[in-house]
Amino acid sequence: MAGDFMPESEAPKAPEIHNFKCMQCGTTIEVHVPGQSLTFACGACGSIVQEDNTGQRILTQASQLNRYKPLFTLGSKVTFRGFKWQIIGFMVRSDAEESYFWREYLLFNPYEGYRFLMEADGHWNFMFVTKKQPSNASLNVKWGGRRYRRFYIGNARVRYVLGEFYWRVKVGDSAAVQDFIAPPDILSSEKDEGESEITWTAGIYIPADDIQKAFNLIGTMPQQTGVAPNQPSKFYAKRNSLLLHWLSFVILLIAFQLIRGAGATKKVYDQVLIRDSKLTTELLKTQSFQVEKDGRNMELKLRAPLTNTWLGLSGKIVPEDGQGQVISFQRELASYDVGDDDSPLRETSVELFFPKLPKGHYHFEFQLDRDPALLPNGGRWEAGTNTLEVLATLDPPLQSNLIICLILISIYPLFYLLRDFGFENSRWSTSNQMSGG
């Protein structure tokens, strides 16, 4: 920032005030920076006086139709960001359609030069003119080692001026502007009508509380509305840390599930049963298997390779030791190239869960039913469709528990991300450029 202004040894000393009379109403106009200010706006009648190239003061604008009141007394001095500044100018500008207005205060320090304090919708930026040009003025630019995204492109028109300025300005002046953001920083370009030179200003978002503490208000602090273009997101700083912790918990949960499943799961039955291809109704009975402890959970997986047919399956888990009750279930498997909705149907496997089986010996019984009208090849099933694969395991890892845990630990991060998304959506809703995603 220091490179954009004169070093202290070359800066002018604090000047004496050289006042003059307004050419329109005769009111005394104070000059705070003689030799540098080129525009003076009378606070009494709104007339604008400018100095020409010879140093003569000329009445440029006799009056201003609109009158706006600044929040700070022009000519007053404040200490802000470690330096003492004098508020010498106030300007109101808008876009070409007059749908968006903002206010600019010109601050001066004889050793640091000029700064701009800008306010729009209750949001503040502290800005300075920079001689350092960005890499290019496209949708994205690089400046000061950061990437800025273009937020706005259009025209800015002067609506009101008061005080003094180091350039010639009057109501109605228009300039082509572009704003680029990298919250909390902002970079703006401005080119006056008929001029080829582009002026770049860089700034940073300032919390309203900092302004209220440093400056003496003569009006009411404007209420903040919406999200400013470069307003820092209160969610962004915590978002990455939150996602990192969330991902760590997810990995731990999955690892715990895998380790627990590998240590506790026991396979008790794994066979491929052969069906009689000539029968449309058939009963299959498996060999015995043992549940060694009470309260064991069992997962049963059944699969039948089918081709353009269906298989009705009525099953039982039958205890052999006279203890416990028979557990019955029914399912239907099917496979068709074209289903009811003209799309392929593939439902050739099923997974069943049976909790808290008593210890003892068991076997499975399956009654299989098929439609005889679908028997091809003279009453025989197609090759490869006459098997039933049966796999039974004890104490499988409960995927439902894992899913519930994942949902629970994801609620707060999801809520936080939605709020962050809403904040960014509000920011870019006022942009006339592409979304900042």
C-alpha positions in Angstrom: 0.0 0.0 0.0 2.8 2.4 0.8 4.2 2.0 -2.7 1.1 3.8 -4.1 1.8 7.1 -2.3 4.7 9.5 -1.7 7.2 8.6 1.0 7.1 10.7 4.1 10.2 12.7 3.1 8.6 13.8 -0.1 5.0 14.3 1.1 3.7 17.9 1.5 3.6 19.4 5.0 0.2 20.1 6.6 -1.1 23.0 4.6 -2.8 26.1 5.8 -6.5 26.4 4.9 -7.2 28.8 2.0 -11.0 29.5 2.0 -13.0 31.2 -0.7 -16.5 32.4 -1.3 -19.0 30.3 -3.2 -19.7 32.0 -6.5 -23.3 31.1 -6.3 -24.4 32.0 -2.8 -21.4 33.6 -1.2 -21.0 31.0 1.6 -17.4 30.4 2.7 -16.0 27.1 1.3 -13.2 25.7 3.3 -10.2 24.3 1.4 -8.4 21.5 3.3 -5.9 20.4 0.7 -4.9 23.5 -1.3 -2.8 22.8 -4.4 -4.3 19.3 -4.8 -8.0 19.6 -4.6 -9.7 20.5 -8.0 -13.4 20.2 -7.1 -15.3 22.0 -4.4 -19.0 21.5 -3.6 -20.8 24.2 -1.5 -22.6 22.7 1.4 -25.1 25.6 1.4 -26.4 25.7 -2.1 -24.9 22.6 -3.7 -23.0 24.5 -6.3 -19.9 22.9 -7.7 -16.7 24.9 -8.3 -13.7 23.5 -10.2 -10.2 24.7 -10.8 -9.1 24.8 -14.5 -5.6 24.1 -15.8 -4.6 27.6 -15.0 -5.7 27.5 -11.3 -8.8 29.6 -11.9 -12.0 28.6 -10.1 -15.0 28.2 -12.3 -18.6 27.7 -11.4 -19.3 24.3 -13.1 -22.7 23.5 -11.7 -25.0 26.1 -10.1 -27.1 23.6 -8.0 -27.8 20.0 -7.3 -31.4 18.9 -7.4 -30.9 16.0 -4.9 -29.5 16.6 -1.4 -28.0 13.8 0.6 -26.6 14.1 4.2 -23.3 12.5 5.0 -22.9 10.5 8.2 -19.8 12.4 9.2 -18.9 16.1 9.5 -16.7 17.1 6.5 -13.4 18.5 7.7 -13.4 16.5 10.9 -10.5 14.2 11.8 -10.6 10.6 12.9 -8.0 8.0 13.8 -8.6 4.8 11.8 -6.3 1.9 10.9 -3.4 3.5 12.8 -3.5 6.9 11.0 -5.2 10.2 11.5 -7.5 11.0 8.6 -9.4 14.1 7.6 -12.8 13.6 6.0 -12.8 16.1 3.1 -15.3 14.9 0.5 -18.6 13.1 0.2 -20.2 11.6 -2.9 -23.3 9.6 -3.8 -23.2 7.4 -6.9 -25.5 4.8 -8.5 -25.6 2.4 -11.3 -27.0 3.6 -14.6 -30.5 2.4 -13.9 -30.5 4.0 -10.4 -31.5 0.7 -8.8 -28.4 0.6 -6.6 -26.8 3.5 -4.7 -23.7 3.8 -2.6 -21.8 6.5 -0.7 -18.1 7.4 -0.9 -16.2 9.5 1.7 -12.8 10.9 0.7 -10.2 10.8 3.5 -6.8 12.6 3.4 -3.6 12.2 5.4 -0.6 14.4 4.3 1.8 11.5 4.7 -0.4 8.6 3.5 -2.3 10.3 0.8 -6.0 9.6 0.0 -8.3 6.8 1.0 -12.0 6.0 0.2 -14.5 4.9 2.7 -17.4 3.4 0.8 -20.8 2.4 2.2 -23.7 0.5 0.5 -26.7 -1.1 2.3 -24.9 -0.6 5.6 -21.7 -2.5 4.4 -18.4 -0.7 4.4 -15.1 -0.9 2.4 -11.8 0.9 3.0 -10.1 1.5 -0.4 -7.1 3.1 -2.0 -5.9 3.8 -5.5 -3.2 1.4 -6.7 -0.7 1.7 -9.5 -0.3 -2.1 -9.6 -2.3 -3.5 -12.5 -3.9 -7.0 -12.3 -2.9 -9.7 -14.7 -5.9 -9.2 -17.0 -9.4 -7.8 -16.8 -11.5 -10.8 -17.7 -13.9 -12.9 -15.6 -11.0 -13.7 -13.2 -7.9 -11.6 -12.5 -4.9 -12.1 -10.3 -3.6 -9.3 -8.1 -1.4 -9.3 -5.0 -1.0 -13.1 -5.2 -4.8 -13.7 -5.1 -7.4 -14.7 -7.6 -10.4 -12.3 -7.9 -13.7 -13.2 -9.6 -15.6 -10.6 -11.5 -18.8 -9.6 -9.6 -20.1 -6.6 -11.5 -19.6 -4.8 -14.7 -21.6 -1.7 -15.7 -21.6 2.1 -15.3 -21.5 4.3 -12.3 -23.0 7.7 -12.4 -22.4 10.6 -9.9 -25.6 11.7 -8.1 -24.3 14.1 -5.5 -21.0 15.7 -4.4 -20.1 17.7 -1.3 -16.8 18.9 0.0 -13.6 18.8 -2.1 -11.9 16.2 -4.3 -8.5 15.9 -6.0 -10.1 15.3 -9.4 -12.7 17.2 -11.4 -16.1 15.7 -10.8 -19.7 16.9 -11.1 -23.2 15.5 -11.0 -24.0 13.4 -14.0 -20.4 12.2 -14.6 -20.4 8.6 -15.7 -17.7 5.9 -15.7 -17.4 2.3 -16.8 -16.7 0.1 -13.7 -15.9 -3.5 -12.9 -15.7 -5.1 -9.5 -13.7 -8.2 -8.7 -13.9 -10.0 -5.3 -11.9 -12.3 -3.2 -13.6 -11.9 0.2 -12.8 -9.9 2.3 -10.9 -8.0 -0.5 -12.3 -6.2 -3.5 -10.6 -4.8 -6.6 -12.4 -2.2 -8.8 -11.6 -0.6 -12.1 -13.0 2.7 -13.4 -12.7 4.5 -16.7 -14.3 7.9 -17.2 -16.2 8.7 -20.3 -13.9 9.8 -23.1 -10.8 8.7 -21.2 -8.5 5.8 -22.0 -6.8 5.5 -18.7 -8.2 2.9 -16.2 -7.9 3.6 -12.5 -7.7 0.6 -10.1 -8.7 0.7 -6.5 -8.2 -2.1 -3.9 -10.0 -2.4 -0.6 -11.1 -4.6 2.2 -14.4 -5.1 4.0 -14.8 -3.3 7.3 -17.3 -4.4 10.0 -19.9 -1.7 10.7 -18.9 -1.8 14.4 -15.4 -0.7 13.6 -16.8 2.3 11.7 -19.1 3.3 14.5 -16.3 3.1 17.1 -13.8 5.1 15.1 -16.0 7.8 13.4 -18.2 10.5 15.0 -21.6 10.0 13.5 -23.9 12.9 12.9 -26.6 10.6 11.5 -28.0 7.2 12.1 -25.8 4.2 11.1 -27.5 2.7 8.1 -29.1 -0.7 8.6 -27.3 -3.6 7.0 -29.3 -5.5 4.4 -28.3 -8.5 2.3 -24.8 -9.7 1.8 -22.1 -7.4 0.5 -20.0 -8.5 -2.6 -16.8 -9.0 -0.6 -18.3 -9.6 2.9 -16.4 -12.5 4.5 -18.5 -15.6 5.1 -18.8 -16.4 8.8 -19.2 -20.0 7.7 -16.3 -20.3 5.3 -13.5 -20.3 7.9 -15.0 -23.1 9.9 -16.3 -25.1 6.9 -13.1 -26.8 5.9 -12.2 -27.7 9.5 -15.7 -29.1 10.0 -15.6 -31.2 6.8 -12.2 -32.6 7.8 -13.5 -33.7 11.2 -16.6 -35.1 9.6 -14.5 -37.1 7.1 -12.3 -38.4 10.0 -15.4 -39.7 11.9 -16.7 -41.3 8.7 -13.5 -43.2 8.1 -13.4 -44.3 11.8 -16.9 -45.6 11.7 -16.4 -47.5 8.5 -13.1 -49.0 9.8 -14.8 -50.0 13.0 -17.6 -51.6 11.1 -15.2 -53.6 8.9 -13.0 -54.7 11.9 -16.1 -55.7 13.9 -17.6 -57.5 11.0 -14.4 -59.4 10.2 -14.0 -60.6 13.8 -17.6 -61.5 14.7 -19.2 -62.7 11.4 -19.4 -66.5 11.0 -20.5 -68.3 7.9 -22.8 -71.3 8.9 -24.2 -72.4 5.6 -23.0 -71.9 2.0 -24.4 -74.2 -0.7 -25.8 -74.2 -4.2 -29.0 -76.3 -4.4 -30.0 -78.0 -7.6 -33.6 -77.7 -8.7 -35.4 -80.3 -10.7 -35.9 -78.7 -14.1 -39.1 -80.8 -14.8 -41.1 -79.7 -11.8 -43.1 -76.6 -11.4 -43.5 -77.1 -7.6 -40.6 -78.5 -5.6 -39.6 -78.8 -2.0 -35.8 -78.5 -1.1 -34.4 -79.3 2.3 -30.9 -78.4 3.3 -28.3 -80.0 5.6 -28.2 -79.0 9.3 -26.2 -76.1 10.7 -25.5 -75.0 14.2 -26.1 -71.8 16.2 -23.7 -72.1 19.2 -24.9 -69.3 21.4 -28.3 -67.7 22.2 -29.2 -64.4 20.7 -27.3 -64.6 17.5 -28.4 -62.6 14.5 -28.5 -64.3 11.1 -28.4 -62.9 7.6 -29.7 -65.1 4.8 -28.8 -64.4 1.1 -30.6 -66.2 -1.6 -29.9 -66.0 -5.4 -31.5 -67.8 -8.4 -30.1 -67.1 -11.9 -33.3 -66.6 -14.0 -33.9 -65.8 -17.6 -37.3 -64.4 -18.6 -39.2 -66.1 -15.9 -40.1 -65.9 -12.2 -39.6 -68.0 -9.1 -41.9 -68.1 -6.1 -40.1 -68.9 -2.9 -41.6 -69.9 0.4 -39.0 -70.6 3.0 -38.7 -71.9 6.6 -36.0 -71.9 9.3 -36.7 -75.1 11.1 -35.2 -75.9 14.6 -34.2 -79.5 15.1 -33.7 -79.7 18.8 -37.3 -79.2 19.8 -36.6 -75.6 21.0 -37.8 -72.4 19.3 -40.3 -71.9 16.6 -40.3 -72.3 12.9 -39.6 -69.0 11.1 -41.4 -68.6 7.8 -40.9 -66.2 5.0 -42.0 -65.6 1.4 -40.4 -63.9 -1.6 -40.6 -63.8 -5.3 -37.6 -63.6 -7.7 -37.9 -62.6 -11.4 -36.0 -61.7 -14.5 -37.4 -60.3 -17.7 -35.9 -58.5 -20.6 -39.0 -56.3 -20.7 -41.0 -55.6 -17.5 -44.4 -53.9 -16.8 -43.0 -50.5 -17.6 -41.2 -51.7 -20.7 -37.8 -51.7 -18.9 -35.7 -54.7 -17.9 -36.6 -56.4 -14.7 -33.8 -57.9 -12.6 -34.7 -59.1 -9.2 -32.8 -62.4 -8.8 -31.5 -62.2 -5.3 -32.8 -61.3 -1.8 -31.3 -60.6 1.6 -33.2 -61.5 4.8 -32.3 -60.7 8.4 -33.4 -62.8 11.4 -32.5 -61.4 14.9 -31.8 -63.3 18.1 -31.9 -66.9 17.2 -31.7 -69.4 20.1 -28.8 -71.8 20.1 -29.3 -75.2 18.5 -29.4 -77.0 15.2 -31.4 -75.8 12.3 -32.1 -76.5 8.6 -33.8 -74.6 5.7 -36.8 -75.7 3.8 -37.7 -74.0 0.5 -40.8 -74.5 -1.6 -40.2 -73.3 -5.2 -43.1 -72.5 -7.5 -42.8 -71.8 -11.2 -45.2 -71.0 -14.0 -45.5 -74.1 -16.3 -46.7 -71.9 -19.2 -43.2 -70.5 -19.3 -41.4 -73.8 -19.6 -39.4 -73.7 -22.9 -37.7 -76.4 -24.9 -40.5 -79.0 -24.6 -41.1 -78.6 -20.8 -37.5 -78.0 -19.6 -35.9 -74.9 -18.1 -33.1 -73.1 -19.8 -29.6 -74.2 -18.8 -28.2 -72.3 -15.8 -31.6 -71.4 -14.4 -32.1 -74.5 -12.2 -30.0 -73.5 -9.1 -30.6 -71.8 -5.8 -27.6 -70.3 -4.0 -28.0 -70.2 -0.2 -25.6 -68.3 2.1 -26.2 -67.9 5.8 -23.9 -65.9 8.2 -24.2 -65.2 11.9 -23.7 -61.7 13.5 -23.2 -59.8 10.2 -22.3 -56.1 10.6 -25.5 -54.2 10.7 -25.4 -51.7 7.9 -28.5 -50.0 9.3 -26.5 -49.0 12.4 -23.7 -47.7 10.3 -26.2 -45.7 8.2 -27.9 -44.3 11.3 -24.5 -43.2 12.7 -23.5 -41.6 9.4 -26.7 -39.7 9.2 -26.4 -38.5 12.8 -22.8 -37.2 12.4 -23.8 -35.6 9.1 -26.7 -33.5 10.3 -24.7 -30.6 11.7 -22.1 -30.4 8.8 -25.0 -30.6 6.3 -26.9 -27.8 8.1 -23.7 -25.8 8.2 -23.0 -26.3 4.5 -26.6 -25.3 3.7 -26.2 -22.1 5.6 -22.9 -21.4 3.8 -24.5 -22.1 0.5 -27.3 -19.8 1.4 -24.8 -17.1 2.3 -23.0 -17.4 -1.0 -26.2 -17.6 -2.9 -27.3 -14.3 -1.3 -24.0 -12.7 -2.2 -24.1 -13.7 -5.9 -27.8 -12.9 -6.3 -26.9 -9.2 -6.6 -24.2 -9.9 -9.2 -24.8 -9.4 -12.9 -22.0 -12.0 -13.6 -21.9 -15.7 -13.5 -22.3 -17.5 -10.1 -19.2 -17.6 -8.0 -19.4 -21.4 -7.6 
